[in-house]
Amino acid sequence: MRNATIGVAWPFLSQSLTKLAKRSFSNYASRQADFTHAVIGGGVVGLAAARALAQHPSSPSTLLVERHNAVGTETSSRNSEVIHAGIYYGATSLKTTLCLEGKEKLYAYCESRGVPFRRTGKWIVAQNDIQVEALERMYDFCTDEIRVPVKWVGREEAQRREPEVKADKAILESPTTGIVDSHSLMESLLGDFENAGGTLALTSALAAIRPLPGKYGVPGGGGWELDVRDTSSGEVSTITAETIVNSAGLGSVDIHNMIVPAERRKKMYYAKGNYFSYPASTPKVNTLVYPAPEPGLGGLGTHLTLDMGGRIKFGPDVEWVDSPDDLSVNLARLPEAIEQIKKFLPGIDEALLTPDYAGIRPKLAKQGAVALGKGFVDFSIGKEEGYEGWVNLLNIESPGLTSSLAIGDLVEKMLYER
């Protein structure tokens, strides 16, 4: 199960925080606050943003607020752990821009910090002419527009490298795709954050957020008040920050809706992905295998991925659910998963497929996850209109893990560059 906890709980924040040394961030707040920055949500993106802010040369005081008793227990630890190449999204989309930048930064970071990763490569397989057309469009997009390396794999090469993989019509290879140990990555980011003087507050749920008016009456111009509830005791404390970053993932829309007027509130949709493990030693596969993308899917289709130990797992599918707490694997989805898996790996023993884990992807719409899907919804990242000192991160799903370091750097630039 990809749900191991990370981090050690700090004592709950109390009113004594107001006695901490203050640091000025006068471009936003007209009065001193407990913290320069409050980052809400301790998933991989929140960790990357908090790390980037804490490491700024001005030595800001940065608080990372996480409602659970450890960081990275939601979407960040319940995914495929794939380092994506950035080939599924429109050329001008934030997903493409941040995935391409984040991929390079993530590989370099893992290399320098000893975070386990592998450049596995990925095969995208076509079983019919419609899927071949999709791969041809993807090839043209990668070579002509975003300059990401891809190559066609011929039958002889395919048989030599992965004889168990079936592709009736074509195989497009993405050599820059890989995998990463997401837990080790988050542990490393947390270490960087704390070494830079950052403060982690676990079991700390946001009960309310109030923008304080600045000199000209703009909400947030005078900083922010956050009512933080200890999830174990129920105690509520109020802290102040000069800026806030909403990186709450599955809770990001709830945070957004706490602040904005009713007419600007949004709705979150929860796309559950079920994963199944395959413990058998055969068929043996060393490359990630994905089906060719199809319009309208909420994800990339049930695919074969590997963990750092070489264990095969299949998923995720897309199951729309009403609650982000619905994390049990839905066994009723197994027959459909088997049908999809056997299209590209017919030699599996379906009796050995077992439920592994499930994850939830936060989405702003029940629409496509890739650019050729209907109603593609991009990352939503920016300073919230009508407020000062608030960076809002919404719809941060795949490729959020790959993009995390790039998103963190973007947040830092938004708050410090003019």
C-alpha positions in Angstrom: 0.0 0.0 0.0 1.3 3.5 -0.9 0.0 5.1 2.3 3.0 5.1 4.7 3.2 8.1 6.8 5.9 10.7 6.6 7.0 13.3 9.2 6.9 13.8 12.9 4.1 15.7 14.6 4.9 19.0 16.0 3.2 20.3 19.1 0.0 22.0 18.0 0.3 25.7 17.2 -1.0 28.0 19.9 -1.3 31.7 20.6 2.3 31.6 21.7 3.2 31.8 18.0 2.5 35.5 18.2 5.7 35.8 20.2 7.9 34.5 17.4 10.3 36.8 15.7 8.6 38.8 12.9 9.9 39.3 9.4 8.6 42.1 7.1 7.0 41.3 3.8 5.6 44.8 3.3 4.6 44.4 -0.3 1.6 42.6 1.0 1.0 43.1 4.7 1.0 46.5 6.4 1.6 44.9 9.8 3.8 42.3 11.2 2.5 38.7 11.2 3.3 35.4 12.8 4.6 34.1 9.5 5.6 35.5 6.2 4.0 32.6 4.3 1.4 30.0 5.2 1.3 27.0 2.8 -1.9 25.0 3.2 -1.6 21.3 2.3 1.5 19.0 2.8 1.3 16.9 -0.3 4.2 16.8 -2.7 3.2 20.1 -4.4 2.7 21.8 -1.0 6.1 20.5 0.2 7.8 21.8 -3.0 6.1 25.2 -2.6 7.0 25.5 1.1 10.6 24.5 0.4 11.0 27.0 -2.4 9.6 29.8 -0.2 11.6 28.8 2.9 14.8 28.8 0.8 14.3 32.3 -0.6 17.3 34.6 0.1 15.2 36.9 2.3 14.9 34.2 4.9 11.1 34.3 5.3 9.3 32.5 8.0 7.2 29.8 6.4 4.5 27.6 7.9 3.3 24.4 6.3 -0.2 23.4 7.6 -1.3 19.8 7.2 -4.5 18.4 8.5 -3.3 14.8 8.8 -0.7 13.4 11.2 1.9 13.1 8.5 2.6 14.8 5.1 1.8 13.2 1.8 -1.0 10.8 2.8 -3.5 11.6 0.1 -3.1 11.9 -3.6 0.7 12.2 -3.4 1.1 8.7 -2.0 -1.7 7.0 -3.9 -0.7 7.3 -7.5 1.4 5.5 -10.1 4.7 7.3 -9.1 5.4 8.0 -12.7 7.7 10.7 -13.9 5.8 11.8 -17.0 7.4 13.0 -20.2 4.8 15.8 -20.8 3.3 14.5 -24.0 -0.4 14.4 -23.3 -1.3 18.0 -23.0 -1.6 21.1 -25.2 1.6 22.9 -26.2 0.5 26.1 -24.4 -1.0 24.4 -21.3 0.4 24.8 -17.8 0.4 21.0 -17.6 2.9 20.8 -20.5 5.0 23.7 -19.4 5.3 22.6 -15.8 5.7 18.9 -16.6 8.5 19.5 -19.0 10.3 21.8 -16.6 9.5 19.7 -13.6 10.7 16.4 -15.2 14.2 17.8 -15.7 14.3 19.3 -12.2 13.0 16.1 -10.7 15.5 13.8 -12.4 18.3 16.2 -11.4 17.0 16.5 -7.8 16.7 12.7 -7.3 20.2 12.2 -8.8 21.7 14.8 -6.4 19.8 13.7 -3.3 19.9 10.0 -3.7 16.1 9.7 -4.1 15.4 6.3 -5.8 14.2 6.6 -9.4 14.5 4.8 -12.7 14.4 5.9 -16.3 12.2 3.0 -17.4 10.8 4.5 -20.6 7.2 3.9 -21.6 5.5 2.2 -24.5 2.2 3.5 -25.7 0.5 0.7 -27.7 -2.1 0.8 -30.4 -4.4 -2.1 -31.1 -6.5 -0.6 -33.9 -6.3 2.0 -36.6 -8.0 4.7 -34.5 -5.4 4.3 -31.9 -2.6 4.4 -34.5 -4.0 7.8 -35.7 -3.8 9.0 -32.0 -0.2 7.9 -31.8 0.7 9.6 -35.1 -0.8 12.8 -33.8 1.2 12.4 -30.6 4.4 11.8 -32.5 3.9 14.9 -34.6 3.1 16.9 -31.5 6.2 15.7 -29.7 8.6 16.2 -32.6 7.2 19.4 -34.1 5.8 21.4 -31.2 7.3 20.5 -27.8 10.5 18.8 -28.9 10.1 15.8 -26.5 11.9 12.7 -27.8 9.7 9.8 -28.9 10.4 6.9 -31.3 8.5 4.2 -33.1 9.3 0.6 -32.0 9.3 -2.0 -34.8 8.0 -5.5 -34.4 11.5 -7.1 -34.2 12.7 -4.7 -31.6 9.5 -5.1 -29.6 9.7 -8.9 -29.7 13.3 -8.7 -28.5 12.8 -6.2 -25.7 9.3 -7.1 -24.4 8.1 -10.3 -25.9 5.0 -10.5 -23.6 3.6 -7.1 -24.6 1.0 -7.2 -27.4 0.6 -4.3 -29.8 -1.4 -5.3 -32.9 -0.8 -2.0 -34.8 2.0 0.2 -33.4 4.2 1.1 -30.4 5.4 4.7 -29.7 8.1 4.9 -27.1 8.7 7.7 -24.6 12.3 7.2 -23.4 12.2 10.1 -20.9 9.4 8.6 -18.8 10.4 7.1 -15.5 9.4 6.2 -12.0 10.2 7.7 -8.6 9.8 6.6 -5.0 7.4 9.3 -4.0 7.7 8.7 -0.3 11.5 9.2 -0.4 11.0 12.3 -2.5 8.6 13.8 0.0 10.9 12.9 2.9 13.7 14.8 1.1 11.6 17.8 0.4 10.5 18.0 4.0 14.1 17.8 5.1 15.0 20.7 2.8 12.1 22.7 4.2 12.9 22.2 7.8 16.6 22.7 7.2 15.7 26.1 5.7 13.9 27.0 9.0 10.4 26.1 7.9 7.8 25.1 10.5 5.5 22.1 10.0 2.2 21.9 11.7 0.6 18.5 11.6 -3.0 17.5 12.6 -3.9 21.1 11.8 -7.1 21.6 9.9 -8.2 25.0 8.6 -11.5 26.1 10.3 -11.6 29.6 8.8 -9.5 32.0 6.8 -10.0 35.8 6.8 -8.3 38.2 4.5 -7.3 41.4 6.2 -7.7 44.7 4.3 -4.6 46.6 3.4 -3.9 50.3 3.0 -6.3 50.6 0.1 -8.9 48.2 1.4 -7.8 45.3 -0.8 -8.6 42.0 0.9 -5.4 40.3 1.9 -3.4 43.5 1.6 -3.1 43.5 5.4 -2.3 39.8 5.6 -4.4 36.8 6.5 -5.9 35.3 9.7 -6.1 31.5 9.9 -8.2 29.7 12.5 -6.4 26.3 12.8 -8.1 23.4 14.6 -6.1 20.6 16.2 -7.8 17.4 14.8 -6.9 15.4 17.9 -8.1 17.8 20.6 -10.4 20.1 18.8 -8.5 23.2 20.1 -8.6 26.2 17.8 -5.8 28.7 17.5 -5.6 31.8 15.4 -2.4 32.7 13.5 -1.5 35.4 11.0 0.5 35.2 7.8 1.4 37.8 5.2 0.6 35.5 2.3 -1.1 32.2 1.8 -0.7 29.4 -0.7 -3.6 27.1 -1.2 -2.1 23.7 -2.2 -4.6 21.6 -0.3 -5.2 19.1 -3.1 -8.4 17.3 -2.3 -9.3 20.1 0.1 -8.3 22.9 -2.2 -11.8 23.8 -3.3 -13.0 23.8 0.3 -10.2 26.3 1.2 -11.1 28.4 -1.9 -14.7 28.5 -0.9 -13.9 29.6 2.7 -12.6 32.9 1.3 -14.5 33.9 -1.8 -18.1 35.2 -2.0 -20.8 32.6 -2.9 -20.9 33.5 -6.6 -17.3 32.6 -7.0 -17.4 29.2 -5.2 -16.4 26.1 -7.1 -17.2 22.4 -7.0 -14.7 19.6 -6.6 -15.1 16.3 -8.5 -13.4 13.2 -7.2 -11.9 10.7 -9.7 -11.0 7.5 -7.9 -8.4 5.3 -9.4 -8.3 1.6 -8.4 -4.9 -0.2 -8.6 -4.4 -4.0 -8.8 -1.1 -5.7 -8.1 0.4 -8.7 -9.9 2.8 -10.8 -7.7 3.7 -13.4 -10.3 7.2 -13.5 -11.9 5.7 -14.1 -15.3 5.0 -12.4 -17.6 8.1 -10.3 -16.9 8.0 -6.7 -18.2 10.6 -4.0 -17.7 9.0 -1.0 -19.4 5.9 0.9 -18.5 3.0 0.1 -20.9 0.1 2.5 -21.6 -2.8 2.2 -24.0 -3.1 4.8 -26.7 -5.1 7.8 -25.4 -8.8 8.0 -26.2 -10.9 11.1 -26.3 -13.1 11.8 -23.2 -11.3 9.6 -20.7 -10.8 11.1 -17.2 -7.3 9.5 -17.2 -4.7 7.8 -19.3 -6.4 4.4 -19.3 -5.5 1.4 -17.2 -1.8 0.9 -17.7 1.1 -1.2 -16.5 3.5 0.5 -14.1 6.4 -0.7 -11.9 7.6 0.2 -8.5 11.2 0.5 -7.5 11.4 -3.2 -6.7 10.2 -4.2 -10.2 6.7 -5.2 -8.9 4.0 -4.9 -11.6 0.8 -3.0 -10.8 -2.1 -2.0 -13.0 -4.2 1.1 -12.9 -5.7 3.5 -12.4 -9.1 3.4 -13.9 -11.5 6.3 -13.5 -14.4 5.9 -11.1 -16.3 9.1 -10.1 -17.1 9.0 -6.4 -18.9 11.4 -4.0 -16.3 11.4 -1.3 -12.5 11.8 -1.1 -12.5 9.3 1.7 -13.7 6.5 -0.5 -10.3 4.8 -0.6 -11.2 1.1 -0.7 -10.4 -0.7 -3.9 -13.7 -1.4 -5.8 -13.5 -5.1 -6.7 -16.4 -4.7 -9.0 -14.0 -2.9 -11.3 -11.6 -5.9 -11.6 -13.4 -7.6 -14.6 -13.2 -4.4 -16.7 -9.5 -3.9 -15.6 -8.7 -7.5 -16.7 -10.4 -6.8 -20.1 -8.2 -3.7 -20.6 -5.0 -5.3 -19.4 -5.3 -8.4 -21.6 -5.4 -6.2 -24.6 -1.7 -5.4 -24.1 -0.6 -8.2 -21.8 -2.6 -11.3 -22.7 -0.3 -13.7 -20.8 -1.3 -12.6 -17.3 -2.9 -15.1 -15.0 -6.0 -13.1 -14.1 -6.6 -15.2 -10.9 -3.4 -13.6 -9.4 -4.5 -10.0 -9.8 -5.3 -8.7 -6.3 -6.6 -5.3 -5.1 -3.7 -3.1 -4.0 -4.7 0.5 -3.3 -6.9 3.4 -4.5 -6.2 7.1 -4.9 -8.4 10.1 -5.5 -7.6 12.8 -8.1 -9.0 16.3 -7.5 -10.8 17.7 -10.6 -12.7 20.8 -11.3 -14.8 19.0 -13.9 -15.8 15.5 -15.0 -13.9 15.9 -18.2 -10.8 14.8 -20.1 -7.4 14.5 -18.6 -5.5 14.8 -21.9 -5.6 17.5 -24.5 -7.3 15.4 -27.1 -10.0 14.6 -24.6 -13.3 16.5 -24.7 -13.3 19.5 -22.4 -9.6 19.3 -21.2 -9.1 21.0 -17.9 -5.7 22.4 -17.2 -3.9 23.2 -13.9 -5.3 26.3 -12.4 -2.4 28.3 -10.7 -2.3 32.0 -10.1 -2.8 34.9 -7.8 -6.5 35.1 -7.0 -8.2 38.1 -8.6 -9.4 40.7 -6.1 -7.0 39.7 -3.3 -3.4 40.3 -2.4 -1.0 37.7 -1.1 -3.0 34.6 -2.2 -1.7 32.0 -4.6 -4.3 29.4 -5.5 -3.5 26.0 -6.8 -6.6 24.1 -8.1 -7.0 21.0 -10.3 -3.5 19.8 -9.4 -3.8 16.2 -10.5 -1.5 14.3 -12.9 1.2 15.3 -13.8 1.4 17.0 -10.4 4.1 14.8 -9.0 6.3 15.3 -12.0 5.6 19.0 -12.0 6.0 19.6 -8.3 9.4 21.2 -8.2 8.5 23.5 -11.1 5.2 24.4 -9.4 7.1 25.2 -6.2 9.4 27.5 -8.1 6.5 29.2 -9.9 4.8 29.9 -6.6 8.0 31.5 -5.3 8.2 33.7 -8.4 4.6 34.8 -8.1 5.1 36.1 -4.6 8.5 37.7 -5.0 9.0 38.8 -8.6 7.4 42.0 -9.8 
